[in-house]
Amino acid sequence: MKIVSACLAGVPCRYDCQAKERAHIKAWVDNGEAIAVCPEEMGGLPTPRPPAEKIGDKVISVHGVDVTAEYKLGAAKALEVALKNGATEAYLKSKSPMCGYKNIYDGTYSGNVIAGNGIFAEELLKKNIVVHEVD
């Protein structure tokens, strides 16, 4: 079983109410081969919501609001879904402070990218779930 970022499956759950649908990922979900999760929404954040970026161990919105607790809660809930369903791999939206793998935005809201993982990606990796970045 695969876990996928819901926005990649066509769900308009990104901070800006957009989806980043990838046809093959939507097909996996439609065919029962993958489960779509939006950890931000699972953590209680609304859609739309102000953009946020990871700064060190914190996730801070563009307005300076610390949303780390919501990110951690959402990552924990999404991880629980992954584990309950025997997920062995995840396909996550690149550069996100939640789902980014290997590369995330640098916290300056300038579009610059640095090496790092999002909160959910880190939790999956700790459980030896293979993570794939999808741009």
N, CA, C and O atoms as a Tinker XYZ file with bonds, in Angstrom:
   540  protein
     1  N      0.843000   -1.186000    0.000000    73     2
     2  CA     0.000000    0.000000    0.000000    64     1     3
     3  C      0.882000    1.241000    0.000000    63     2     4     5
     4  O      1.968000    1.260000    0.579000    81     3
     5  N      0.383000    2.268000   -0.664000    73     3     6
     6  CA     1.093000    3.543000   -0.731000    64     5     7
     7  C      0.299000    4.609000    0.011000    63     6     8     9
     8  O     -0.931000    4.565000    0.050000    81     7
     9  N      1.005000    5.561000    0.593000    73     7    10
    10  CA     0.409000    6.784000    1.143000    64     9    11
    11  C      0.815000    7.904000    0.194000    63    10    12    13
    12  O      1.964000    7.967000   -0.242000    81    11
    13  N     -0.128000    8.790000   -0.126000    73    11    14
    14  CA     0.184000    9.889000   -1.040000    64    13    15
    15  C     -0.352000   11.205000   -0.485000    63    14    16    17
    16  O     -1.351000   11.232000    0.234000    81    15
    17  N      0.324000   12.284000   -0.830000    73    15    18
    18  CA    -0.193000   13.614000   -0.509000    64    17    19
    19  C     -1.513000   13.800000   -1.245000    63    18    20    21
    20  O     -1.584000   13.609000   -2.458000    81    19
    21  N     -2.553000   14.173000   -0.512000    73    19    22
    22  CA    -3.880000   14.314000   -1.102000    64    21    23
    23  C     -3.897000   15.301000   -2.260000    63    22    24    25
    24  O     -4.652000   15.111000   -3.214000    81    23
    25  N     -3.090000   16.342000   -2.200000    73    23    26
    26  CA    -3.068000   17.319000   -3.297000    64    25    27
    27  C     -2.604000   16.672000   -4.599000    63    26    28    29
    28  O     -3.020000   17.093000   -5.678000    81    27
    29  N     -1.748000   15.653000   -4.511000    73    27    30
    30  CA    -1.280000   14.953000   -5.703000    64    29    31
    31  C     -2.353000   14.039000   -6.287000    63    30    32    33
    32  O     -2.287000   13.648000   -7.453000    81    31
    33  N     -3.344000   13.704000   -5.458000    73    31    34
    34  CA    -4.465000   12.875000   -5.911000    64    33    35
    35  C     -5.639000   13.737000   -6.386000    63    34    36    37
    36  O     -6.718000   13.221000   -6.677000    81    35
    37  N     -5.419000   15.046000   -6.463000    73    35    38
    38  CA    -6.443000   15.937000   -6.994000    64    37    39
    39  C     -7.307000   16.646000   -5.972000    63    38    40    41
    40  O     -8.240000   17.358000   -6.345000    81    39
    41  N     -7.020000   16.471000   -4.695000    73    39    42
    42  CA    -7.801000   17.129000   -3.646000    64    41    43
    43  C     -7.289000   18.566000   -3.482000    63    42    44    45
    44  O     -6.090000   18.769000   -3.286000    81    43
    45  N     -8.177000   19.566000   -3.559000    73    43    46
    46  CA    -7.740000   20.960000   -3.436000    64    45    47
    47  C     -7.514000   21.354000   -1.971000    63    46    48    49
    48  O     -8.254000   22.165000   -1.415000    81    47
    49  N     -6.487000   20.772000   -1.362000    73    47    50
    50  CA    -6.237000   20.956000    0.067000    64    49    51
    51  C     -4.968000   21.735000    0.375000    63    50    52    53
    52  O     -4.629000   21.924000    1.543000    81    51
    53  N     -4.262000   22.188000   -0.652000    73    51    54
    54  CA    -3.065000   22.986000   -0.402000    64    53    55
    55  C     -3.432000   24.304000    0.277000    63    54    56    57
    56  O     -4.604000   24.681000    0.307000    81    55
    57  N     -2.461000   24.989000    0.809000    73    55    58
    58  CA    -2.709000   26.243000    1.517000    64    57    59
    59  C     -3.521000   27.224000    0.675000    63    58    60    61
    60  O     -4.288000   28.021000    1.215000    81    59
    61  N     -3.352000   27.166000   -0.658000    73    59    62
    62  CA    -4.015000   28.100000   -1.567000    64    61    63
    63  C     -5.268000   27.513000   -2.223000    63    62    64    65
    64  O     -5.742000   28.031000   -3.234000    81    63
    65  N     -5.801000   26.434000   -1.647000    73    63    66
    66  CA    -6.998000   25.738000   -2.153000    64    65    67
    67  C     -6.770000   25.110000   -3.525000    63    66    68    69
    68  O     -7.726000   24.882000   -4.266000    81    67
    69  N     -5.552000   24.836000   -3.858000    73    67    70
    70  CA    -5.234000   24.208000   -5.135000    64    69    71
    71  C     -4.868000   22.745000   -4.920000    63    70    72    73
    72  O     -4.541000   22.316000   -3.814000    81    71
    73  N     -4.933000   22.001000   -6.006000    73    71    74
    74  CA    -4.421000   20.638000   -6.039000    64    73    75
    75  C     -3.224000   20.635000   -6.976000    63    74    76    77
    76  O     -3.070000   21.547000   -7.788000    81    75
    77  N     -2.405000   19.653000   -6.876000    73    75    78
    78  CA    -1.281000   19.451000   -7.790000    64    77    79
    79  C     -1.407000   18.041000   -8.370000    63    78    80    81
    80  O     -0.480000   17.234000   -8.300000    81    79
    81  N     -2.576000   17.772000   -8.940000    73    79    82
    82  CA    -2.921000   16.425000   -9.366000    64    81    83
    83  C     -1.905000   15.836000  -10.349000    63    82    84    85
    84  O     -1.461000   16.486000  -11.295000    81    83
    85  N     -1.564000   14.585000  -10.080000    73    83    86
    86  CA    -0.768000   13.772000  -10.985000    64    85    87
    87  C     -1.658000   12.581000  -11.325000    63    86    88    89
    88  O     -2.095000   11.853000  -10.433000    81    87
    89  N     -1.922000   12.387000  -12.599000    73    87    90
    90  CA    -2.905000   11.388000  -13.044000    64    89    91
    91  C     -2.613000    9.993000  -12.499000    63    90    92    93
    92  O     -3.528000    9.290000  -12.072000    81    91
    93  N     -1.348000    9.591000  -12.513000    73    91    94
    94  CA    -1.033000    8.243000  -12.050000    64    93    95
    95  C     -1.288000    8.085000  -10.551000    63    94    96    97
    96  O     -1.685000    7.010000  -10.103000    81    95
    97  N     -1.066000    9.141000   -9.779000    73    95    98
    98  CA    -1.303000    9.070000   -8.338000    64    97    99
    99  C     -2.805000    9.047000   -8.055000    63    98   100   101
   100  O     -3.260000    8.297000   -7.191000    81    99
   101  N     -3.569000    9.856000   -8.771000    73    99   102
   102  CA    -5.030000    9.828000   -8.627000    64   101   103
   103  C     -5.567000    8.445000   -8.989000    63   102   104   105
   104  O     -6.473000    7.935000   -8.331000    81   103
   105  N     -5.009000    7.846000  -10.029000    73   103   106
   106  CA    -5.438000    6.499000  -10.442000    64   105   107
   107  C     -5.146000    5.479000   -9.345000    63   106   108   109
   108  O     -5.966000    4.597000   -9.093000    81   107
   109  N     -3.988000    5.587000   -8.689000    73   107   110
   110  CA    -3.678000    4.670000   -7.587000    64   109   111
   111  C     -4.748000    4.758000   -6.500000    63   110   112   113
   112  O     -5.228000    3.738000   -6.005000    81   111
   113  N     -5.114000    5.988000   -6.135000    73   111   114
   114  CA    -6.124000    6.178000   -5.092000    64   113   115
   115  C     -7.468000    5.629000   -5.566000    63   114   116   117
   116  O     -8.145000    4.903000   -4.837000    81   115
   117  N     -7.846000    5.984000   -6.793000    73   115   118
   118  CA    -9.124000    5.520000   -7.343000    64   117   119
   119  C     -9.198000    3.994000   -7.411000    63   118   120   121
   120  O    -10.274000    3.414000   -7.262000    81   119
   121  N     -8.059000    3.350000   -7.635000    73   119   122
   122  CA    -8.009000    1.888000   -7.762000    64   121   123
   123  C     -7.735000    1.175000   -6.435000    63   122   124   125
   124  O     -7.613000   -0.049000   -6.404000    81   123
   125  N     -7.639000    1.935000   -5.342000    73   123   126
   126  CA    -7.402000    1.333000   -4.033000    64   125   127
   127  C     -5.974000    0.908000   -3.777000    63   126   128   129
   128  O     -5.708000    0.149000   -2.845000    81   127
   129  N     -5.041000    1.395000   -4.604000    73   127   130
   130  CA    -3.625000    1.058000   -4.424000    64   129   131
   131  C     -2.898000    2.043000   -3.515000    63   130   132   133
   132  O     -1.768000    1.796000   -3.094000    81   131
   133  N     -3.560000    3.167000   -3.215000    73   131   134
   134  CA    -2.950000    4.196000   -2.381000    64   133   135
   135  C     -4.034000    4.883000   -1.562000    63   134   136   137
   136  O     -5.211000    4.883000   -1.922000    81   135
   137  N     -3.604000    5.463000   -0.456000    73   135   138
   138  CA    -4.484000    6.241000    0.410000    64   137   139
   139  C     -3.969000    7.677000    0.428000    63   138   140   141
   140  O     -2.789000    7.924000    0.679000    81   139
   141  N     -4.861000    8.609000    0.162000    73   139   142
   142  CA    -4.501000   10.027000    0.154000    64   141   143
   143  C     -4.708000   10.625000    1.541000    63   142   144   145
   144  O     -5.739000   10.398000    2.175000    81   143
   145  N     -3.728000   11.385000    2.006000    73   143   146
   146  CA    -3.821000   12.090000    3.282000    64   145   147
   147  C     -3.356000   13.530000    3.103000    63   146   148   149
   148  O     -2.456000   13.809000    2.311000    81   147
   149  N     -3.976000   14.436000    3.842000    73   147   150
   150  CA    -3.484000   15.806000    3.928000    64   149   151
   151  C     -3.154000   16.049000    5.399000    63   150   152   153
   152  O     -4.041000   16.389000    6.182000    81   151
   153  N     -1.896000   15.878000    5.779000    73   151   154
   154  CA    -1.533000   16.026000    7.185000    64   153   155
   155  C     -1.837000   17.414000    7.759000    63   154   156   157
   156  O     -2.147000   17.532000    8.945000    81   155
   157  N     -1.751000   18.461000    6.937000    73   155   158
   158  CA    -2.047000   19.802000    7.447000    64   157   159
   159  C     -3.496000   19.885000    7.907000    63   158   160   161
   160  O     -3.779000   20.375000    9.001000    81   159
   161  N     -4.419000   19.402000    7.066000    73   159   162
   162  CA    -5.825000   19.409000    7.453000    64   161   163
   163  C     -6.065000   18.464000    8.629000    63   162   164   165
   164  O     -6.862000   18.768000    9.516000    81   163
   165  N     -5.386000   17.329000    8.638000    73   163   166
   166  CA    -5.542000   16.365000    9.735000    64   165   167
   167  C     -5.071000   16.955000   11.063000    63   166   168   169
   168  O     -5.507000   16.528000   12.132000    81   167
   169  N     -4.181000   17.933000   10.983000    73   167   170
   170  CA    -3.687000   18.616000   12.179000    64   169   171
   171  C     -4.560000   19.785000   12.605000    63   170   172   173
   172  O     -4.258000   20.476000   13.578000    81   171
   173  N     -5.647000   20.001000   11.871000    73   171   174
   174  CA    -6.587000   21.052000   12.250000    64   173   175
   175  C     -6.427000   22.365000   11.524000    63   174   176   177
   176  O     -7.132000   23.325000   11.835000    81   175
   177  N     -5.521000   22.438000   10.565000    73   175   178
   178  CA    -5.353000   23.694000    9.825000    64   177   179
   179  C     -6.431000   23.810000    8.751000    63   178   180   181
   180  O     -6.798000   22.813000    8.131000    81   179
   181  N     -6.936000   25.015000    8.530000    73   179   182
   182  CA    -7.984000   25.212000    7.530000    64   181   183
   183  C     -7.424000   25.286000    6.118000    63   182   184   185
   184  O     -6.222000   25.464000    5.917000    81   183
   185  N     -8.303000   25.148000    5.160000    73   183   186
   186  CA    -7.976000   25.400000    3.760000    64   185   187
   187  C     -9.003000   26.404000    3.273000    63   186   188   189
   188  O    -10.200000   26.121000    3.322000    81   187
   189  N     -8.570000   27.577000    2.799000    73   187   190
   190  CA    -7.180000   28.009000    2.650000    64   189   191
   191  C     -6.547000   28.357000    3.999000    63   190   192   193
   192  O     -7.225000   28.506000    5.015000    81   191
   193  N     -5.216000   28.479000    3.963000    73   191   194
   194  CA    -4.452000   28.855000    5.145000    64   193   195
   195  C     -3.230000   29.640000    4.689000    63   194   196   197
   196  O     -2.801000   29.498000    3.544000    81   195
   197  N     -2.666000   30.463000    5.559000    73   195   198
   198  CA    -1.452000   31.177000    5.177000    64   197   199
   199  C     -0.332000   30.179000    4.889000    63   198   200   201
   200  O     -0.230000   29.154000    5.562000    81   199
   201  N      0.498000   30.466000    3.905000    73   199   202
   202  CA     1.643000   29.583000    3.659000    64   201   203
   203  C      2.546000   29.521000    4.891000    63   202   204   205
   204  O      2.633000   30.474000    5.665000    81   203
   205  N      3.209000   28.388000    5.052000    73   203   206
   206  CA     4.127000   28.197000    6.173000    64   205   207
   207  C      5.400000   27.548000    5.644000    63   206   208   209
   208  O      5.394000   26.838000    4.639000    81   207
   209  N      6.485000   27.815000    6.351000    73   207   210
   210  CA     7.762000   27.200000    6.008000    64   209   211
   211  C      8.452000   26.759000    7.282000    63   210   212   213
   212  O      8.230000   27.321000    8.354000    81   211
   213  N      9.285000   25.753000    7.150000    73   211   214
   214  CA    10.028000   25.197000    8.276000    64   213   215
   215  C     11.258000   26.068000    8.527000    63   214   216   217
   216  O     12.028000   26.372000    7.616000    81   215
   217  N     11.416000   26.453000    9.782000    73   215   218
   218  CA    12.579000   27.233000   10.204000    64   217   219
   219  C     13.165000   26.499000   11.397000    63   218   220   221
   220  O     12.647000   26.591000   12.509000    81   219
   221  N     14.243000   25.775000   11.161000    73   219   222
   222  CA    14.801000   24.928000   12.212000    64   221   223
   223  C     13.808000   23.833000   12.557000    63   222   224   225
   224  O     13.365000   23.093000   11.679000    81   223
   225  N     13.456000   23.727000   13.837000    73   223   226
   226  CA    12.504000   22.719000   14.285000    64   225   227
   227  C     11.068000   23.228000   14.332000    63   226   228   229
   228  O     10.164000   22.501000   14.744000    81   227
   229  N     10.857000   24.452000   13.918000    73   227   230
   230  CA     9.531000   25.081000   13.966000    64   229   231
   231  C      8.959000   25.221000   12.566000    63   230   232   233
   232  O      9.692000   25.229000   11.577000    81   231
   233  N      7.625000   25.333000   12.498000    73   231   234
   234  CA     6.948000   25.682000   11.259000    64   233   235
   235  C      6.213000   26.985000   11.546000    63   234   236   237
   236  O      5.367000   27.061000   12.437000    81   235
   237  N      6.555000   28.003000   10.769000    73   235   238
   238  CA     6.054000   29.352000   11.010000    64   237   239
   239  C      5.318000   29.842000    9.762000    63   238   240   241
   240  O      5.819000   29.717000    8.644000    81   239
   241  N      4.118000   30.403000    9.970000    73   239   242
   242  CA     3.366000   30.930000    8.830000    64   241   243
   243  C      4.000000   32.227000    8.352000    63   242   244   245
   244  O      4.816000   32.830000    9.050000    81   243
   245  N      3.617000   32.641000    7.163000    73   243   246
   246  CA     4.123000   33.880000    6.586000    64   245   247
   247  C      3.783000   35.085000    7.469000    63   246   248   249
   248  O      4.426000   36.131000    7.375000    81   247
   249  N      2.767000   34.931000    8.326000    73   247   250
   250  CA     2.375000   36.007000    9.245000    64   249   251
   251  C      3.067000   35.903000   10.595000    63   250   252   253
   252  O      2.773000   36.681000   11.502000    81   251
   253  N      3.990000   34.945000   10.740000    73   251   254
   254  CA     4.748000   34.801000   11.975000    64   253   255
   255  C      4.087000   33.939000   13.034000    63   254   256   257
   256  O      4.537000   33.917000   14.180000    81   255
   257  N      3.032000   33.233000   12.673000    73   255   258
   258  CA     2.330000   32.371000   13.624000    64   257   259
   259  C      2.998000   30.988000   13.645000    63   258   260   261
   260  O      3.237000   30.385000   12.599000    81   259
   261  N      3.288000   30.506000   14.843000    73   259   262
   262  CA     3.904000   29.189000   15.016000    64   261   263
   263  C      2.815000   28.119000   14.873000    63   262   264   265
   264  O      1.909000   28.030000   15.702000    81   263
   265  N      2.916000   27.316000   13.820000    73   263   266
   266  CA     1.940000   26.250000   13.570000    64   265   267
   267  C      2.587000   24.864000   13.738000    63   266   268   269
   268  O      2.093000   23.867000   13.213000    81   267
   269  N      3.683000   24.828000   14.468000    73   267   270
   270  CA     4.409000   23.576000   14.677000    64   269   271
   271  C      3.526000   22.508000   15.306000    63   270   272   273
   272  O      3.563000   21.355000   14.877000    81   271
   273  N      2.738000   22.863000   16.307000    73   271   274
   274  CA     1.895000   21.879000   16.993000    64   273   275
   275  C      0.902000   21.240000   16.021000    63   274   276   277
   276  O      0.690000   20.028000   16.062000    81   275
   277  N      0.299000   22.037000   15.157000    73   275   278
   278  CA    -0.655000   21.509000   14.182000    64   277   279
   279  C      0.048000   20.598000   13.181000    63   278   280   281
   280  O     -0.500000   19.570000   12.781000    81   279
   281  N      1.240000   20.968000   12.784000    73   279   282
   282  CA     2.003000   20.142000   11.849000    64   281   283
   283  C      2.370000   18.806000   12.490000    63   282   284   285
   284  O      2.252000   17.758000   11.853000    81   283
   285  N      2.811000   18.838000   13.735000    73   283   286
   286  CA     3.183000   17.591000   14.421000    64   285   287
   287  C      1.967000   16.698000   14.634000    63   286   288   289
   288  O      2.055000   15.482000   14.463000    81   287
   289  N      0.835000   17.288000   15.004000    73   287   290
   290  CA    -0.385000   16.514000   15.199000    64   289   291
   291  C     -0.826000   15.868000   13.887000    63   290   292   293
   292  O     -1.158000   14.683000   13.848000    81   291
   293  N     -0.826000   16.659000   12.812000    73   291   294
   294  CA    -1.229000   16.135000   11.507000    64   293   295
   295  C     -0.300000   15.045000   11.012000    63   294   296   297
   296  O     -0.753000   14.055000   10.437000    81   295
   297  N      0.998000   15.217000   11.230000    73   295   298
   298  CA     1.965000   14.195000   10.823000    64   297   299
   299  C      1.728000   12.903000   11.602000    63   298   300   301
   300  O      1.804000   11.812000   11.036000    81   299
   301  N      1.442000   13.023000   12.892000    73   299   302
   302  CA     1.189000   11.836000   13.719000    64   301   303
   303  C     -0.070000   11.111000   13.251000    63   302   304   305
   304  O     -0.084000    9.883000   13.168000    81   303
   305  N     -1.127000   11.863000   12.947000    73   303   306
   306  CA    -2.374000   11.245000   12.487000    64   305   307
   307  C     -2.192000   10.579000   11.123000    63   306   308   309
   308  O     -2.685000    9.474000   10.900000    81   307
   309  N     -1.490000   11.244000   10.220000    73   307   310
   310  CA    -1.252000   10.676000    8.891000    64   309   311
   311  C     -0.359000    9.438000    8.994000    63   310   312   313
   312  O     -0.569000    8.460000    8.277000    81   311
   313  N      0.634000    9.480000    9.883000    73   311   314
   314  CA     1.492000    8.311000   10.096000    64   313   315
   315  C      0.672000    7.131000   10.615000    63   314   316   317
   316  O      0.898000    5.989000   10.213000    81   315
   317  N     -0.270000    7.404000   11.497000    73   315   318
   318  CA    -1.133000    6.347000   12.021000    64   317   319
   319  C     -1.919000    5.679000   10.885000    63   318   320   321
   320  O     -2.069000    4.458000   10.864000    81   319
   321  N     -2.413000    6.479000    9.951000    73   319   322
   322  CA    -3.132000    5.929000    8.792000    64   321   323
   323  C     -2.190000    5.043000    7.973000    63   322   324   325
   324  O     -2.554000    3.944000    7.556000    81   323
   325  N     -0.975000    5.544000    7.754000    73   323   326
   326  CA     0.008000    4.777000    6.974000    64   325   327
   327  C      0.301000    3.432000    7.635000    63   326   328   329
   328  O      0.302000    2.395000    6.972000    81   327
   329  N      0.547000    3.454000    8.934000    73   327   330
   330  CA     0.902000    2.230000    9.647000    64   329   331
   331  C     -0.263000    1.248000    9.715000    63   330   332   333
   332  O     -0.070000    0.044000    9.545000    81   331
   333  N     -1.478000    1.757000    9.965000    73   331   334
   334  CA    -2.654000    0.884000   10.048000    64   333   335
   335  C     -2.939000    0.193000    8.719000    63   334   336   337
   336  O     -3.529000   -0.887000    8.687000    81   335
   337  N     -2.519000    0.820000    7.630000    73   335   338
   338  CA    -2.795000    0.268000    6.306000    64   337   339
   339  C     -1.590000   -0.435000    5.687000    63   338   340   341
   340  O     -1.619000   -0.801000    4.512000    81   339
   341  N     -0.542000   -0.621000    6.468000    73   339   342
   342  CA     0.621000   -1.362000    5.997000    64   341   343
   343  C      1.379000   -0.681000    4.873000    63   342   344   345
   344  O      1.953000   -1.352000    4.016000    81   343
   345  N      1.386000    0.646000    4.868000    73   343   346
   346  CA     2.096000    1.375000    3.814000    64   345   347
   347  C      3.586000    1.061000    3.854000    63   346   348   349
   348  O      4.202000    1.022000    4.919000    81   347
   349  N      4.143000    0.840000    2.682000    73   347   350
   350  CA     5.580000    0.590000    2.568000    64   349   351
   351  C      6.293000    1.713000    1.839000    63   350   352   353
   352  O      7.519000    1.817000    1.880000    81   351
   353  N      5.507000    2.560000    1.165000    73   351   354
   354  CA     6.101000    3.702000    0.484000    64   353   355
   355  C      5.117000    4.859000    0.451000    63   354   356   357
   356  O      3.905000    4.687000    0.584000    81   355
   357  N      5.694000    6.063000    0.265000    73   355   358
   358  CA     4.897000    7.287000    0.237000    64   357   359
   359  C      5.354000    8.154000   -0.925000    63   358   360   361
   360  O      6.542000    8.223000   -1.238000    81   359
   361  N      4.403000    8.807000   -1.551000    73   359   362
   362  CA     4.658000    9.759000   -2.634000    64   361   363
   363  C      4.145000   11.101000   -2.151000    63   362   364   365
   364  O      2.940000   11.316000   -2.018000    81   363
   365  N      5.091000   12.005000   -1.889000    73   363   366
   366  CA     4.766000   13.262000   -1.221000    64   365   367
   367  C      5.146000   14.477000   -2.054000    63   366   368   369
   368  O      6.077000   14.443000   -2.858000    81   367
   369  N      4.388000   15.559000   -1.835000    73   367   370
   370  CA     4.611000   16.806000   -2.568000    64   369   371
   371  C      5.948000   17.420000   -2.161000    63   370   372   373
   372  O      6.233000   17.604000   -0.977000    81   371
   373  N      6.740000   17.725000   -3.147000    73   371   374
   374  CA     8.076000   18.267000   -2.912000    64   373   375
   375  C      8.052000   19.643000   -2.245000    63   374   376   377
   376  O      7.097000   20.404000   -2.396000    81   375
   377  N      9.083000   19.933000   -1.532000    73   375   378
   378  CA     9.422000   21.221000   -0.929000    64   377   379
   379  C      8.520000   21.672000    0.211000    63   378   380   381
   380  O      8.789000   22.698000    0.835000    81   379
   381  N      7.470000   20.938000    0.494000    73   379   382
   382  CA     6.514000   21.288000    1.545000    64   381   383
   383  C      7.133000   21.155000    2.934000    63   382   384   385
   384  O      7.946000   20.259000    3.161000    81   383
   385  N      6.756000   22.044000    3.876000    73   383   386
   386  CA     7.258000   21.889000    5.245000    64   385   387
   387  C      6.690000   20.649000    5.935000    63   386   388   389
   388  O      7.192000   20.235000    6.980000    81   387
   389  N      5.654000   20.062000    5.359000    73   387   390
   390  CA     5.071000   18.835000    5.894000    64   389   391
   391  C      5.561000   17.622000    5.112000    63   390   392   393
   392  O      6.008000   16.641000    5.706000    81   391
   393  N      5.481000   17.681000    3.797000    73   391   394
   394  CA     5.707000   16.510000    2.954000    64   393   395
   395  C      7.022000   16.524000    2.171000    63   394   396   397
   396  O      7.369000   15.524000    1.544000    81   395
   397  N      7.742000   17.613000    2.195000    73   395   398
   398  CA     8.980000   17.701000    1.425000    64   397   399
   399  C      9.963000   16.603000    1.808000    63   398   400   401
   400  O     10.084000   16.232000    2.975000    81   399
   401  N     10.662000   16.093000    0.798000    73   399   402
   402  CA    11.660000   15.047000    1.020000    64   401   403
   403  C     12.953000   15.469000    0.350000    63   402   404   405
   404  O     12.983000   15.715000   -0.856000    81   403
   405  N     14.005000   15.554000    1.116000    73   403   406
   406  CA    15.350000   15.957000    0.702000    64   405   407
   407  C     15.482000   17.452000    0.460000    63   406   408   409
   408  O     16.561000   18.011000    0.656000    81   407
   409  N     14.404000   18.114000    0.036000    73   407   410
   410  CA    14.453000   19.551000   -0.248000    64   409   411
   411  C     13.187000   20.224000    0.270000    63   410   412   413
   412  O     12.075000   19.767000    0.003000    81   411
   413  N     13.368000   21.321000    1.017000    73   411   414
   414  CA    12.242000   22.107000    1.510000    64   413   415
   415  C     12.566000   23.590000    1.319000    63   414   416   417
   416  O     13.725000   23.971000    1.155000    81   415
   417  N     11.524000   24.414000    1.346000    73   415   418
   418  CA    11.757000   25.854000    1.288000    64   417   419
   419  C     12.509000   26.288000    2.531000    63   418   420   421
   420  O     12.358000   25.691000    3.597000    81   419
   421  N     13.325000   27.335000    2.392000    73   419   422
   422  CA    14.292000   27.703000    3.430000    64   421   423
   423  C     13.764000   28.561000    4.577000    63   422   424   425
   424  O     14.533000   28.902000    5.476000    81   423
   425  N     12.483000   28.920000    4.576000    73   423   426
   426  CA    11.930000   29.701000    5.681000    64   425   427
   427  C     11.947000   31.195000    5.460000    63   426   428   429
   428  O     11.555000   31.958000    6.343000    81   427
   429  N     12.400000   31.628000    4.284000    73   427   430
   430  CA    12.450000   33.065000    4.000000    64   429   431
   431  C     11.321000   33.521000    3.080000    63   430   432   433
   432  O     11.193000   34.713000    2.801000    81   431
   433  N     10.510000   32.590000    2.614000    73   431   434
   434  CA     9.402000   32.875000    1.690000    64   433   435
   435  C      9.885000   33.530000    0.403000    63   434   436   437
   436  O      9.188000   34.346000   -0.201000    81   435
   437  N     11.097000   33.153000   -0.002000    73   435   438
   438  CA    11.698000   33.720000   -1.209000    64   437   439
   439  C     11.766000   32.710000   -2.353000    63   438   440   441
   440  O     12.231000   33.036000   -3.445000    81   439
   441  N     11.302000   31.484000   -2.100000    73   439   442
   442  CA    11.388000   30.439000   -3.112000    64   441   443
   443  C     12.697000   29.666000   -3.077000    63   442   444   445
   444  O     12.887000   28.727000   -3.850000    81   443
   445  N     13.600000   30.056000   -2.184000    73   443   446
   446  CA    14.867000   29.334000   -2.061000    64   445   447
   447  C     14.646000   27.993000   -1.381000    63   446   448   449
   448  O     13.816000   27.867000   -0.481000    81   447
   449  N     15.400000   26.992000   -1.825000    73   447   450
   450  CA    15.268000   25.629000   -1.324000    64   449   451
   451  C     16.570000   25.218000   -0.647000    63   450   452   453
   452  O     17.665000   25.549000   -1.101000    81   451
   453  N     16.414000   24.488000    0.451000    73   451   454
   454  CA    17.564000   23.949000    1.174000    64   453   455
   455  C     17.367000   22.446000    1.371000    63   454   456   457
   456  O     16.266000   21.925000    1.186000    81   455
   457  N     18.425000   21.769000    1.741000    73   455   458
   458  CA    18.322000   20.343000    2.061000    64   457   459
   459  C     17.538000   20.180000    3.354000    63   458   460   461
   460  O     17.773000   20.896000    4.328000    81   459
   461  N     16.609000   19.238000    3.356000    73   459   462
   462  CA    15.833000   18.974000    4.562000    64   461   463
   463  C     14.581000   18.196000    4.237000    63   462   464   465
   464  O     14.231000   18.017000    3.071000    81   463
   465  N     13.906000   17.732000    5.281000    73   463   466
   466  CA    12.672000   16.976000    5.141000    64   465   467
   467  C     11.550000   17.672000    5.896000    63   466   468   469
   468  O     11.781000   18.342000    6.903000    81   467
   469  N     10.337000   17.504000    5.397000    73   467   470
   470  CA     9.165000   17.995000    6.095000    64   469   471
   471  C      8.852000   17.113000    7.302000    63   470   472   473
   472  O      9.421000   16.034000    7.469000    81   471
   473  N      7.944000   17.595000    8.127000    73   471   474
   474  CA     7.588000   16.913000    9.366000    64   473   475
   475  C      7.046000   15.498000    9.104000    63   474   476   477
   476  O      7.483000   14.544000    9.749000    81   475
   477  N      6.104000   15.356000    8.168000    73   475   478
   478  CA     5.521000   14.042000    7.874000    64   477   479
   479  C      6.549000   13.121000    7.228000    63   478   480   481
   480  O      6.637000   11.944000    7.578000    81   479
   481  N      7.321000   13.650000    6.293000    73   479   482
   482  CA     8.349000   12.838000    5.645000    64   481   483
   483  C      9.312000   12.260000    6.683000    63   482   484   485
   484  O      9.689000   11.091000    6.598000    81   483
   485  N      9.704000   13.070000    7.653000    73   483   486
   486  CA    10.608000   12.600000    8.715000    64   485   487
   487  C      9.991000   11.443000    9.492000    63   486   488   489
   488  O     10.663000   10.451000    9.776000    81   487
   489  N      8.705000   11.572000    9.835000    73   487   490
   490  CA     8.040000   10.516000   10.603000    64   489   491
   491  C      7.974000    9.216000    9.807000    63   490   492   493
   492  O      8.183000    8.137000   10.362000    81   491
   493  N      7.686000    9.312000    8.519000    73   491   494
   494  CA     7.652000    8.112000    7.672000    64   493   495
   495  C      9.023000    7.448000    7.611000    63   494   496   497
   496  O      9.134000    6.227000    7.722000    81   495
   497  N     10.052000    8.249000    7.438000    73   495   498
   498  CA    11.408000    7.702000    7.350000    64   497   499
   499  C     11.810000    6.991000    8.632000    63   498   500   501
   500  O     12.499000    5.971000    8.585000    81   499
   501  N     11.384000    7.520000    9.787000    73   499   502
   502  CA    11.691000    6.875000   11.073000    64   501   503
   503  C     11.090000    5.473000   11.152000    63   502   504   505
   504  O     11.604000    4.618000   11.872000    81   503
   505  N     10.012000    5.237000   10.421000    73   503   506
   506  CA     9.348000    3.932000   10.413000    64   505   507
   507  C      9.754000    3.093000    9.199000    63   506   508   509
   508  O      9.107000    2.097000    8.875000    81   507
   509  N     10.832000    3.510000    8.538000    73   507   510
   510  CA    11.381000    2.796000    7.387000    64   509   511
   511  C     10.418000    2.692000    6.217000    63   510   512   513
   512  O     10.457000    1.723000    5.459000    81   511
   513  N      9.565000    3.677000    6.070000    73   511   514
   514  CA     8.694000    3.776000    4.901000    64   513   515
   515  C      9.429000    4.568000    3.846000    63   514   516   517
   516  O      9.898000    5.675000    4.109000    81   515
   517  N      9.533000    4.013000    2.658000    73   515   518
   518  CA    10.287000    4.647000    1.582000    64   517   519
   519  C      9.515000    5.879000    1.087000    63   518   520   521
   520  O      8.326000    5.796000    0.780000    81   519
   521  N     10.199000    7.003000    1.017000    73   519   522
   522  CA     9.564000    8.254000    0.619000    64   521   523
   523  C     10.076000    8.654000   -0.766000    63   522   524   525
   524  O     11.273000    8.597000   -1.046000    81   523
   525  N      9.133000    9.061000   -1.628000    73   523   526
   526  CA     9.445000    9.562000   -2.959000    64   525   527
   527  C      8.958000   10.996000   -3.066000    63   526   528   529
   528  O      7.847000   11.319000   -2.646000    81   527
   529  N      9.795000   11.849000   -3.630000    73   527   530
   530  CA     9.432000   13.251000   -3.819000    64   529   531
   531  C      8.738000   13.400000   -5.178000    63   530   532   533
   532  O      9.212000   12.875000   -6.186000    81   531
   533  N      7.627000   14.112000   -5.194000    73   531   534
   534  CA     6.917000   14.390000   -6.437000    64   533   535
   535  C      6.822000   15.898000   -6.584000    63   534   536   537
   536  O      6.267000   16.586000   -5.727000    81   535
   537  N      7.367000   16.399000   -7.679000    73   535   538
   538  CA     7.375000   17.841000   -7.887000    64   537   539
   539  C      6.062000   18.309000   -8.475000    63   538   540
   540  O      5.887000   19.502000   -8.720000    81   539
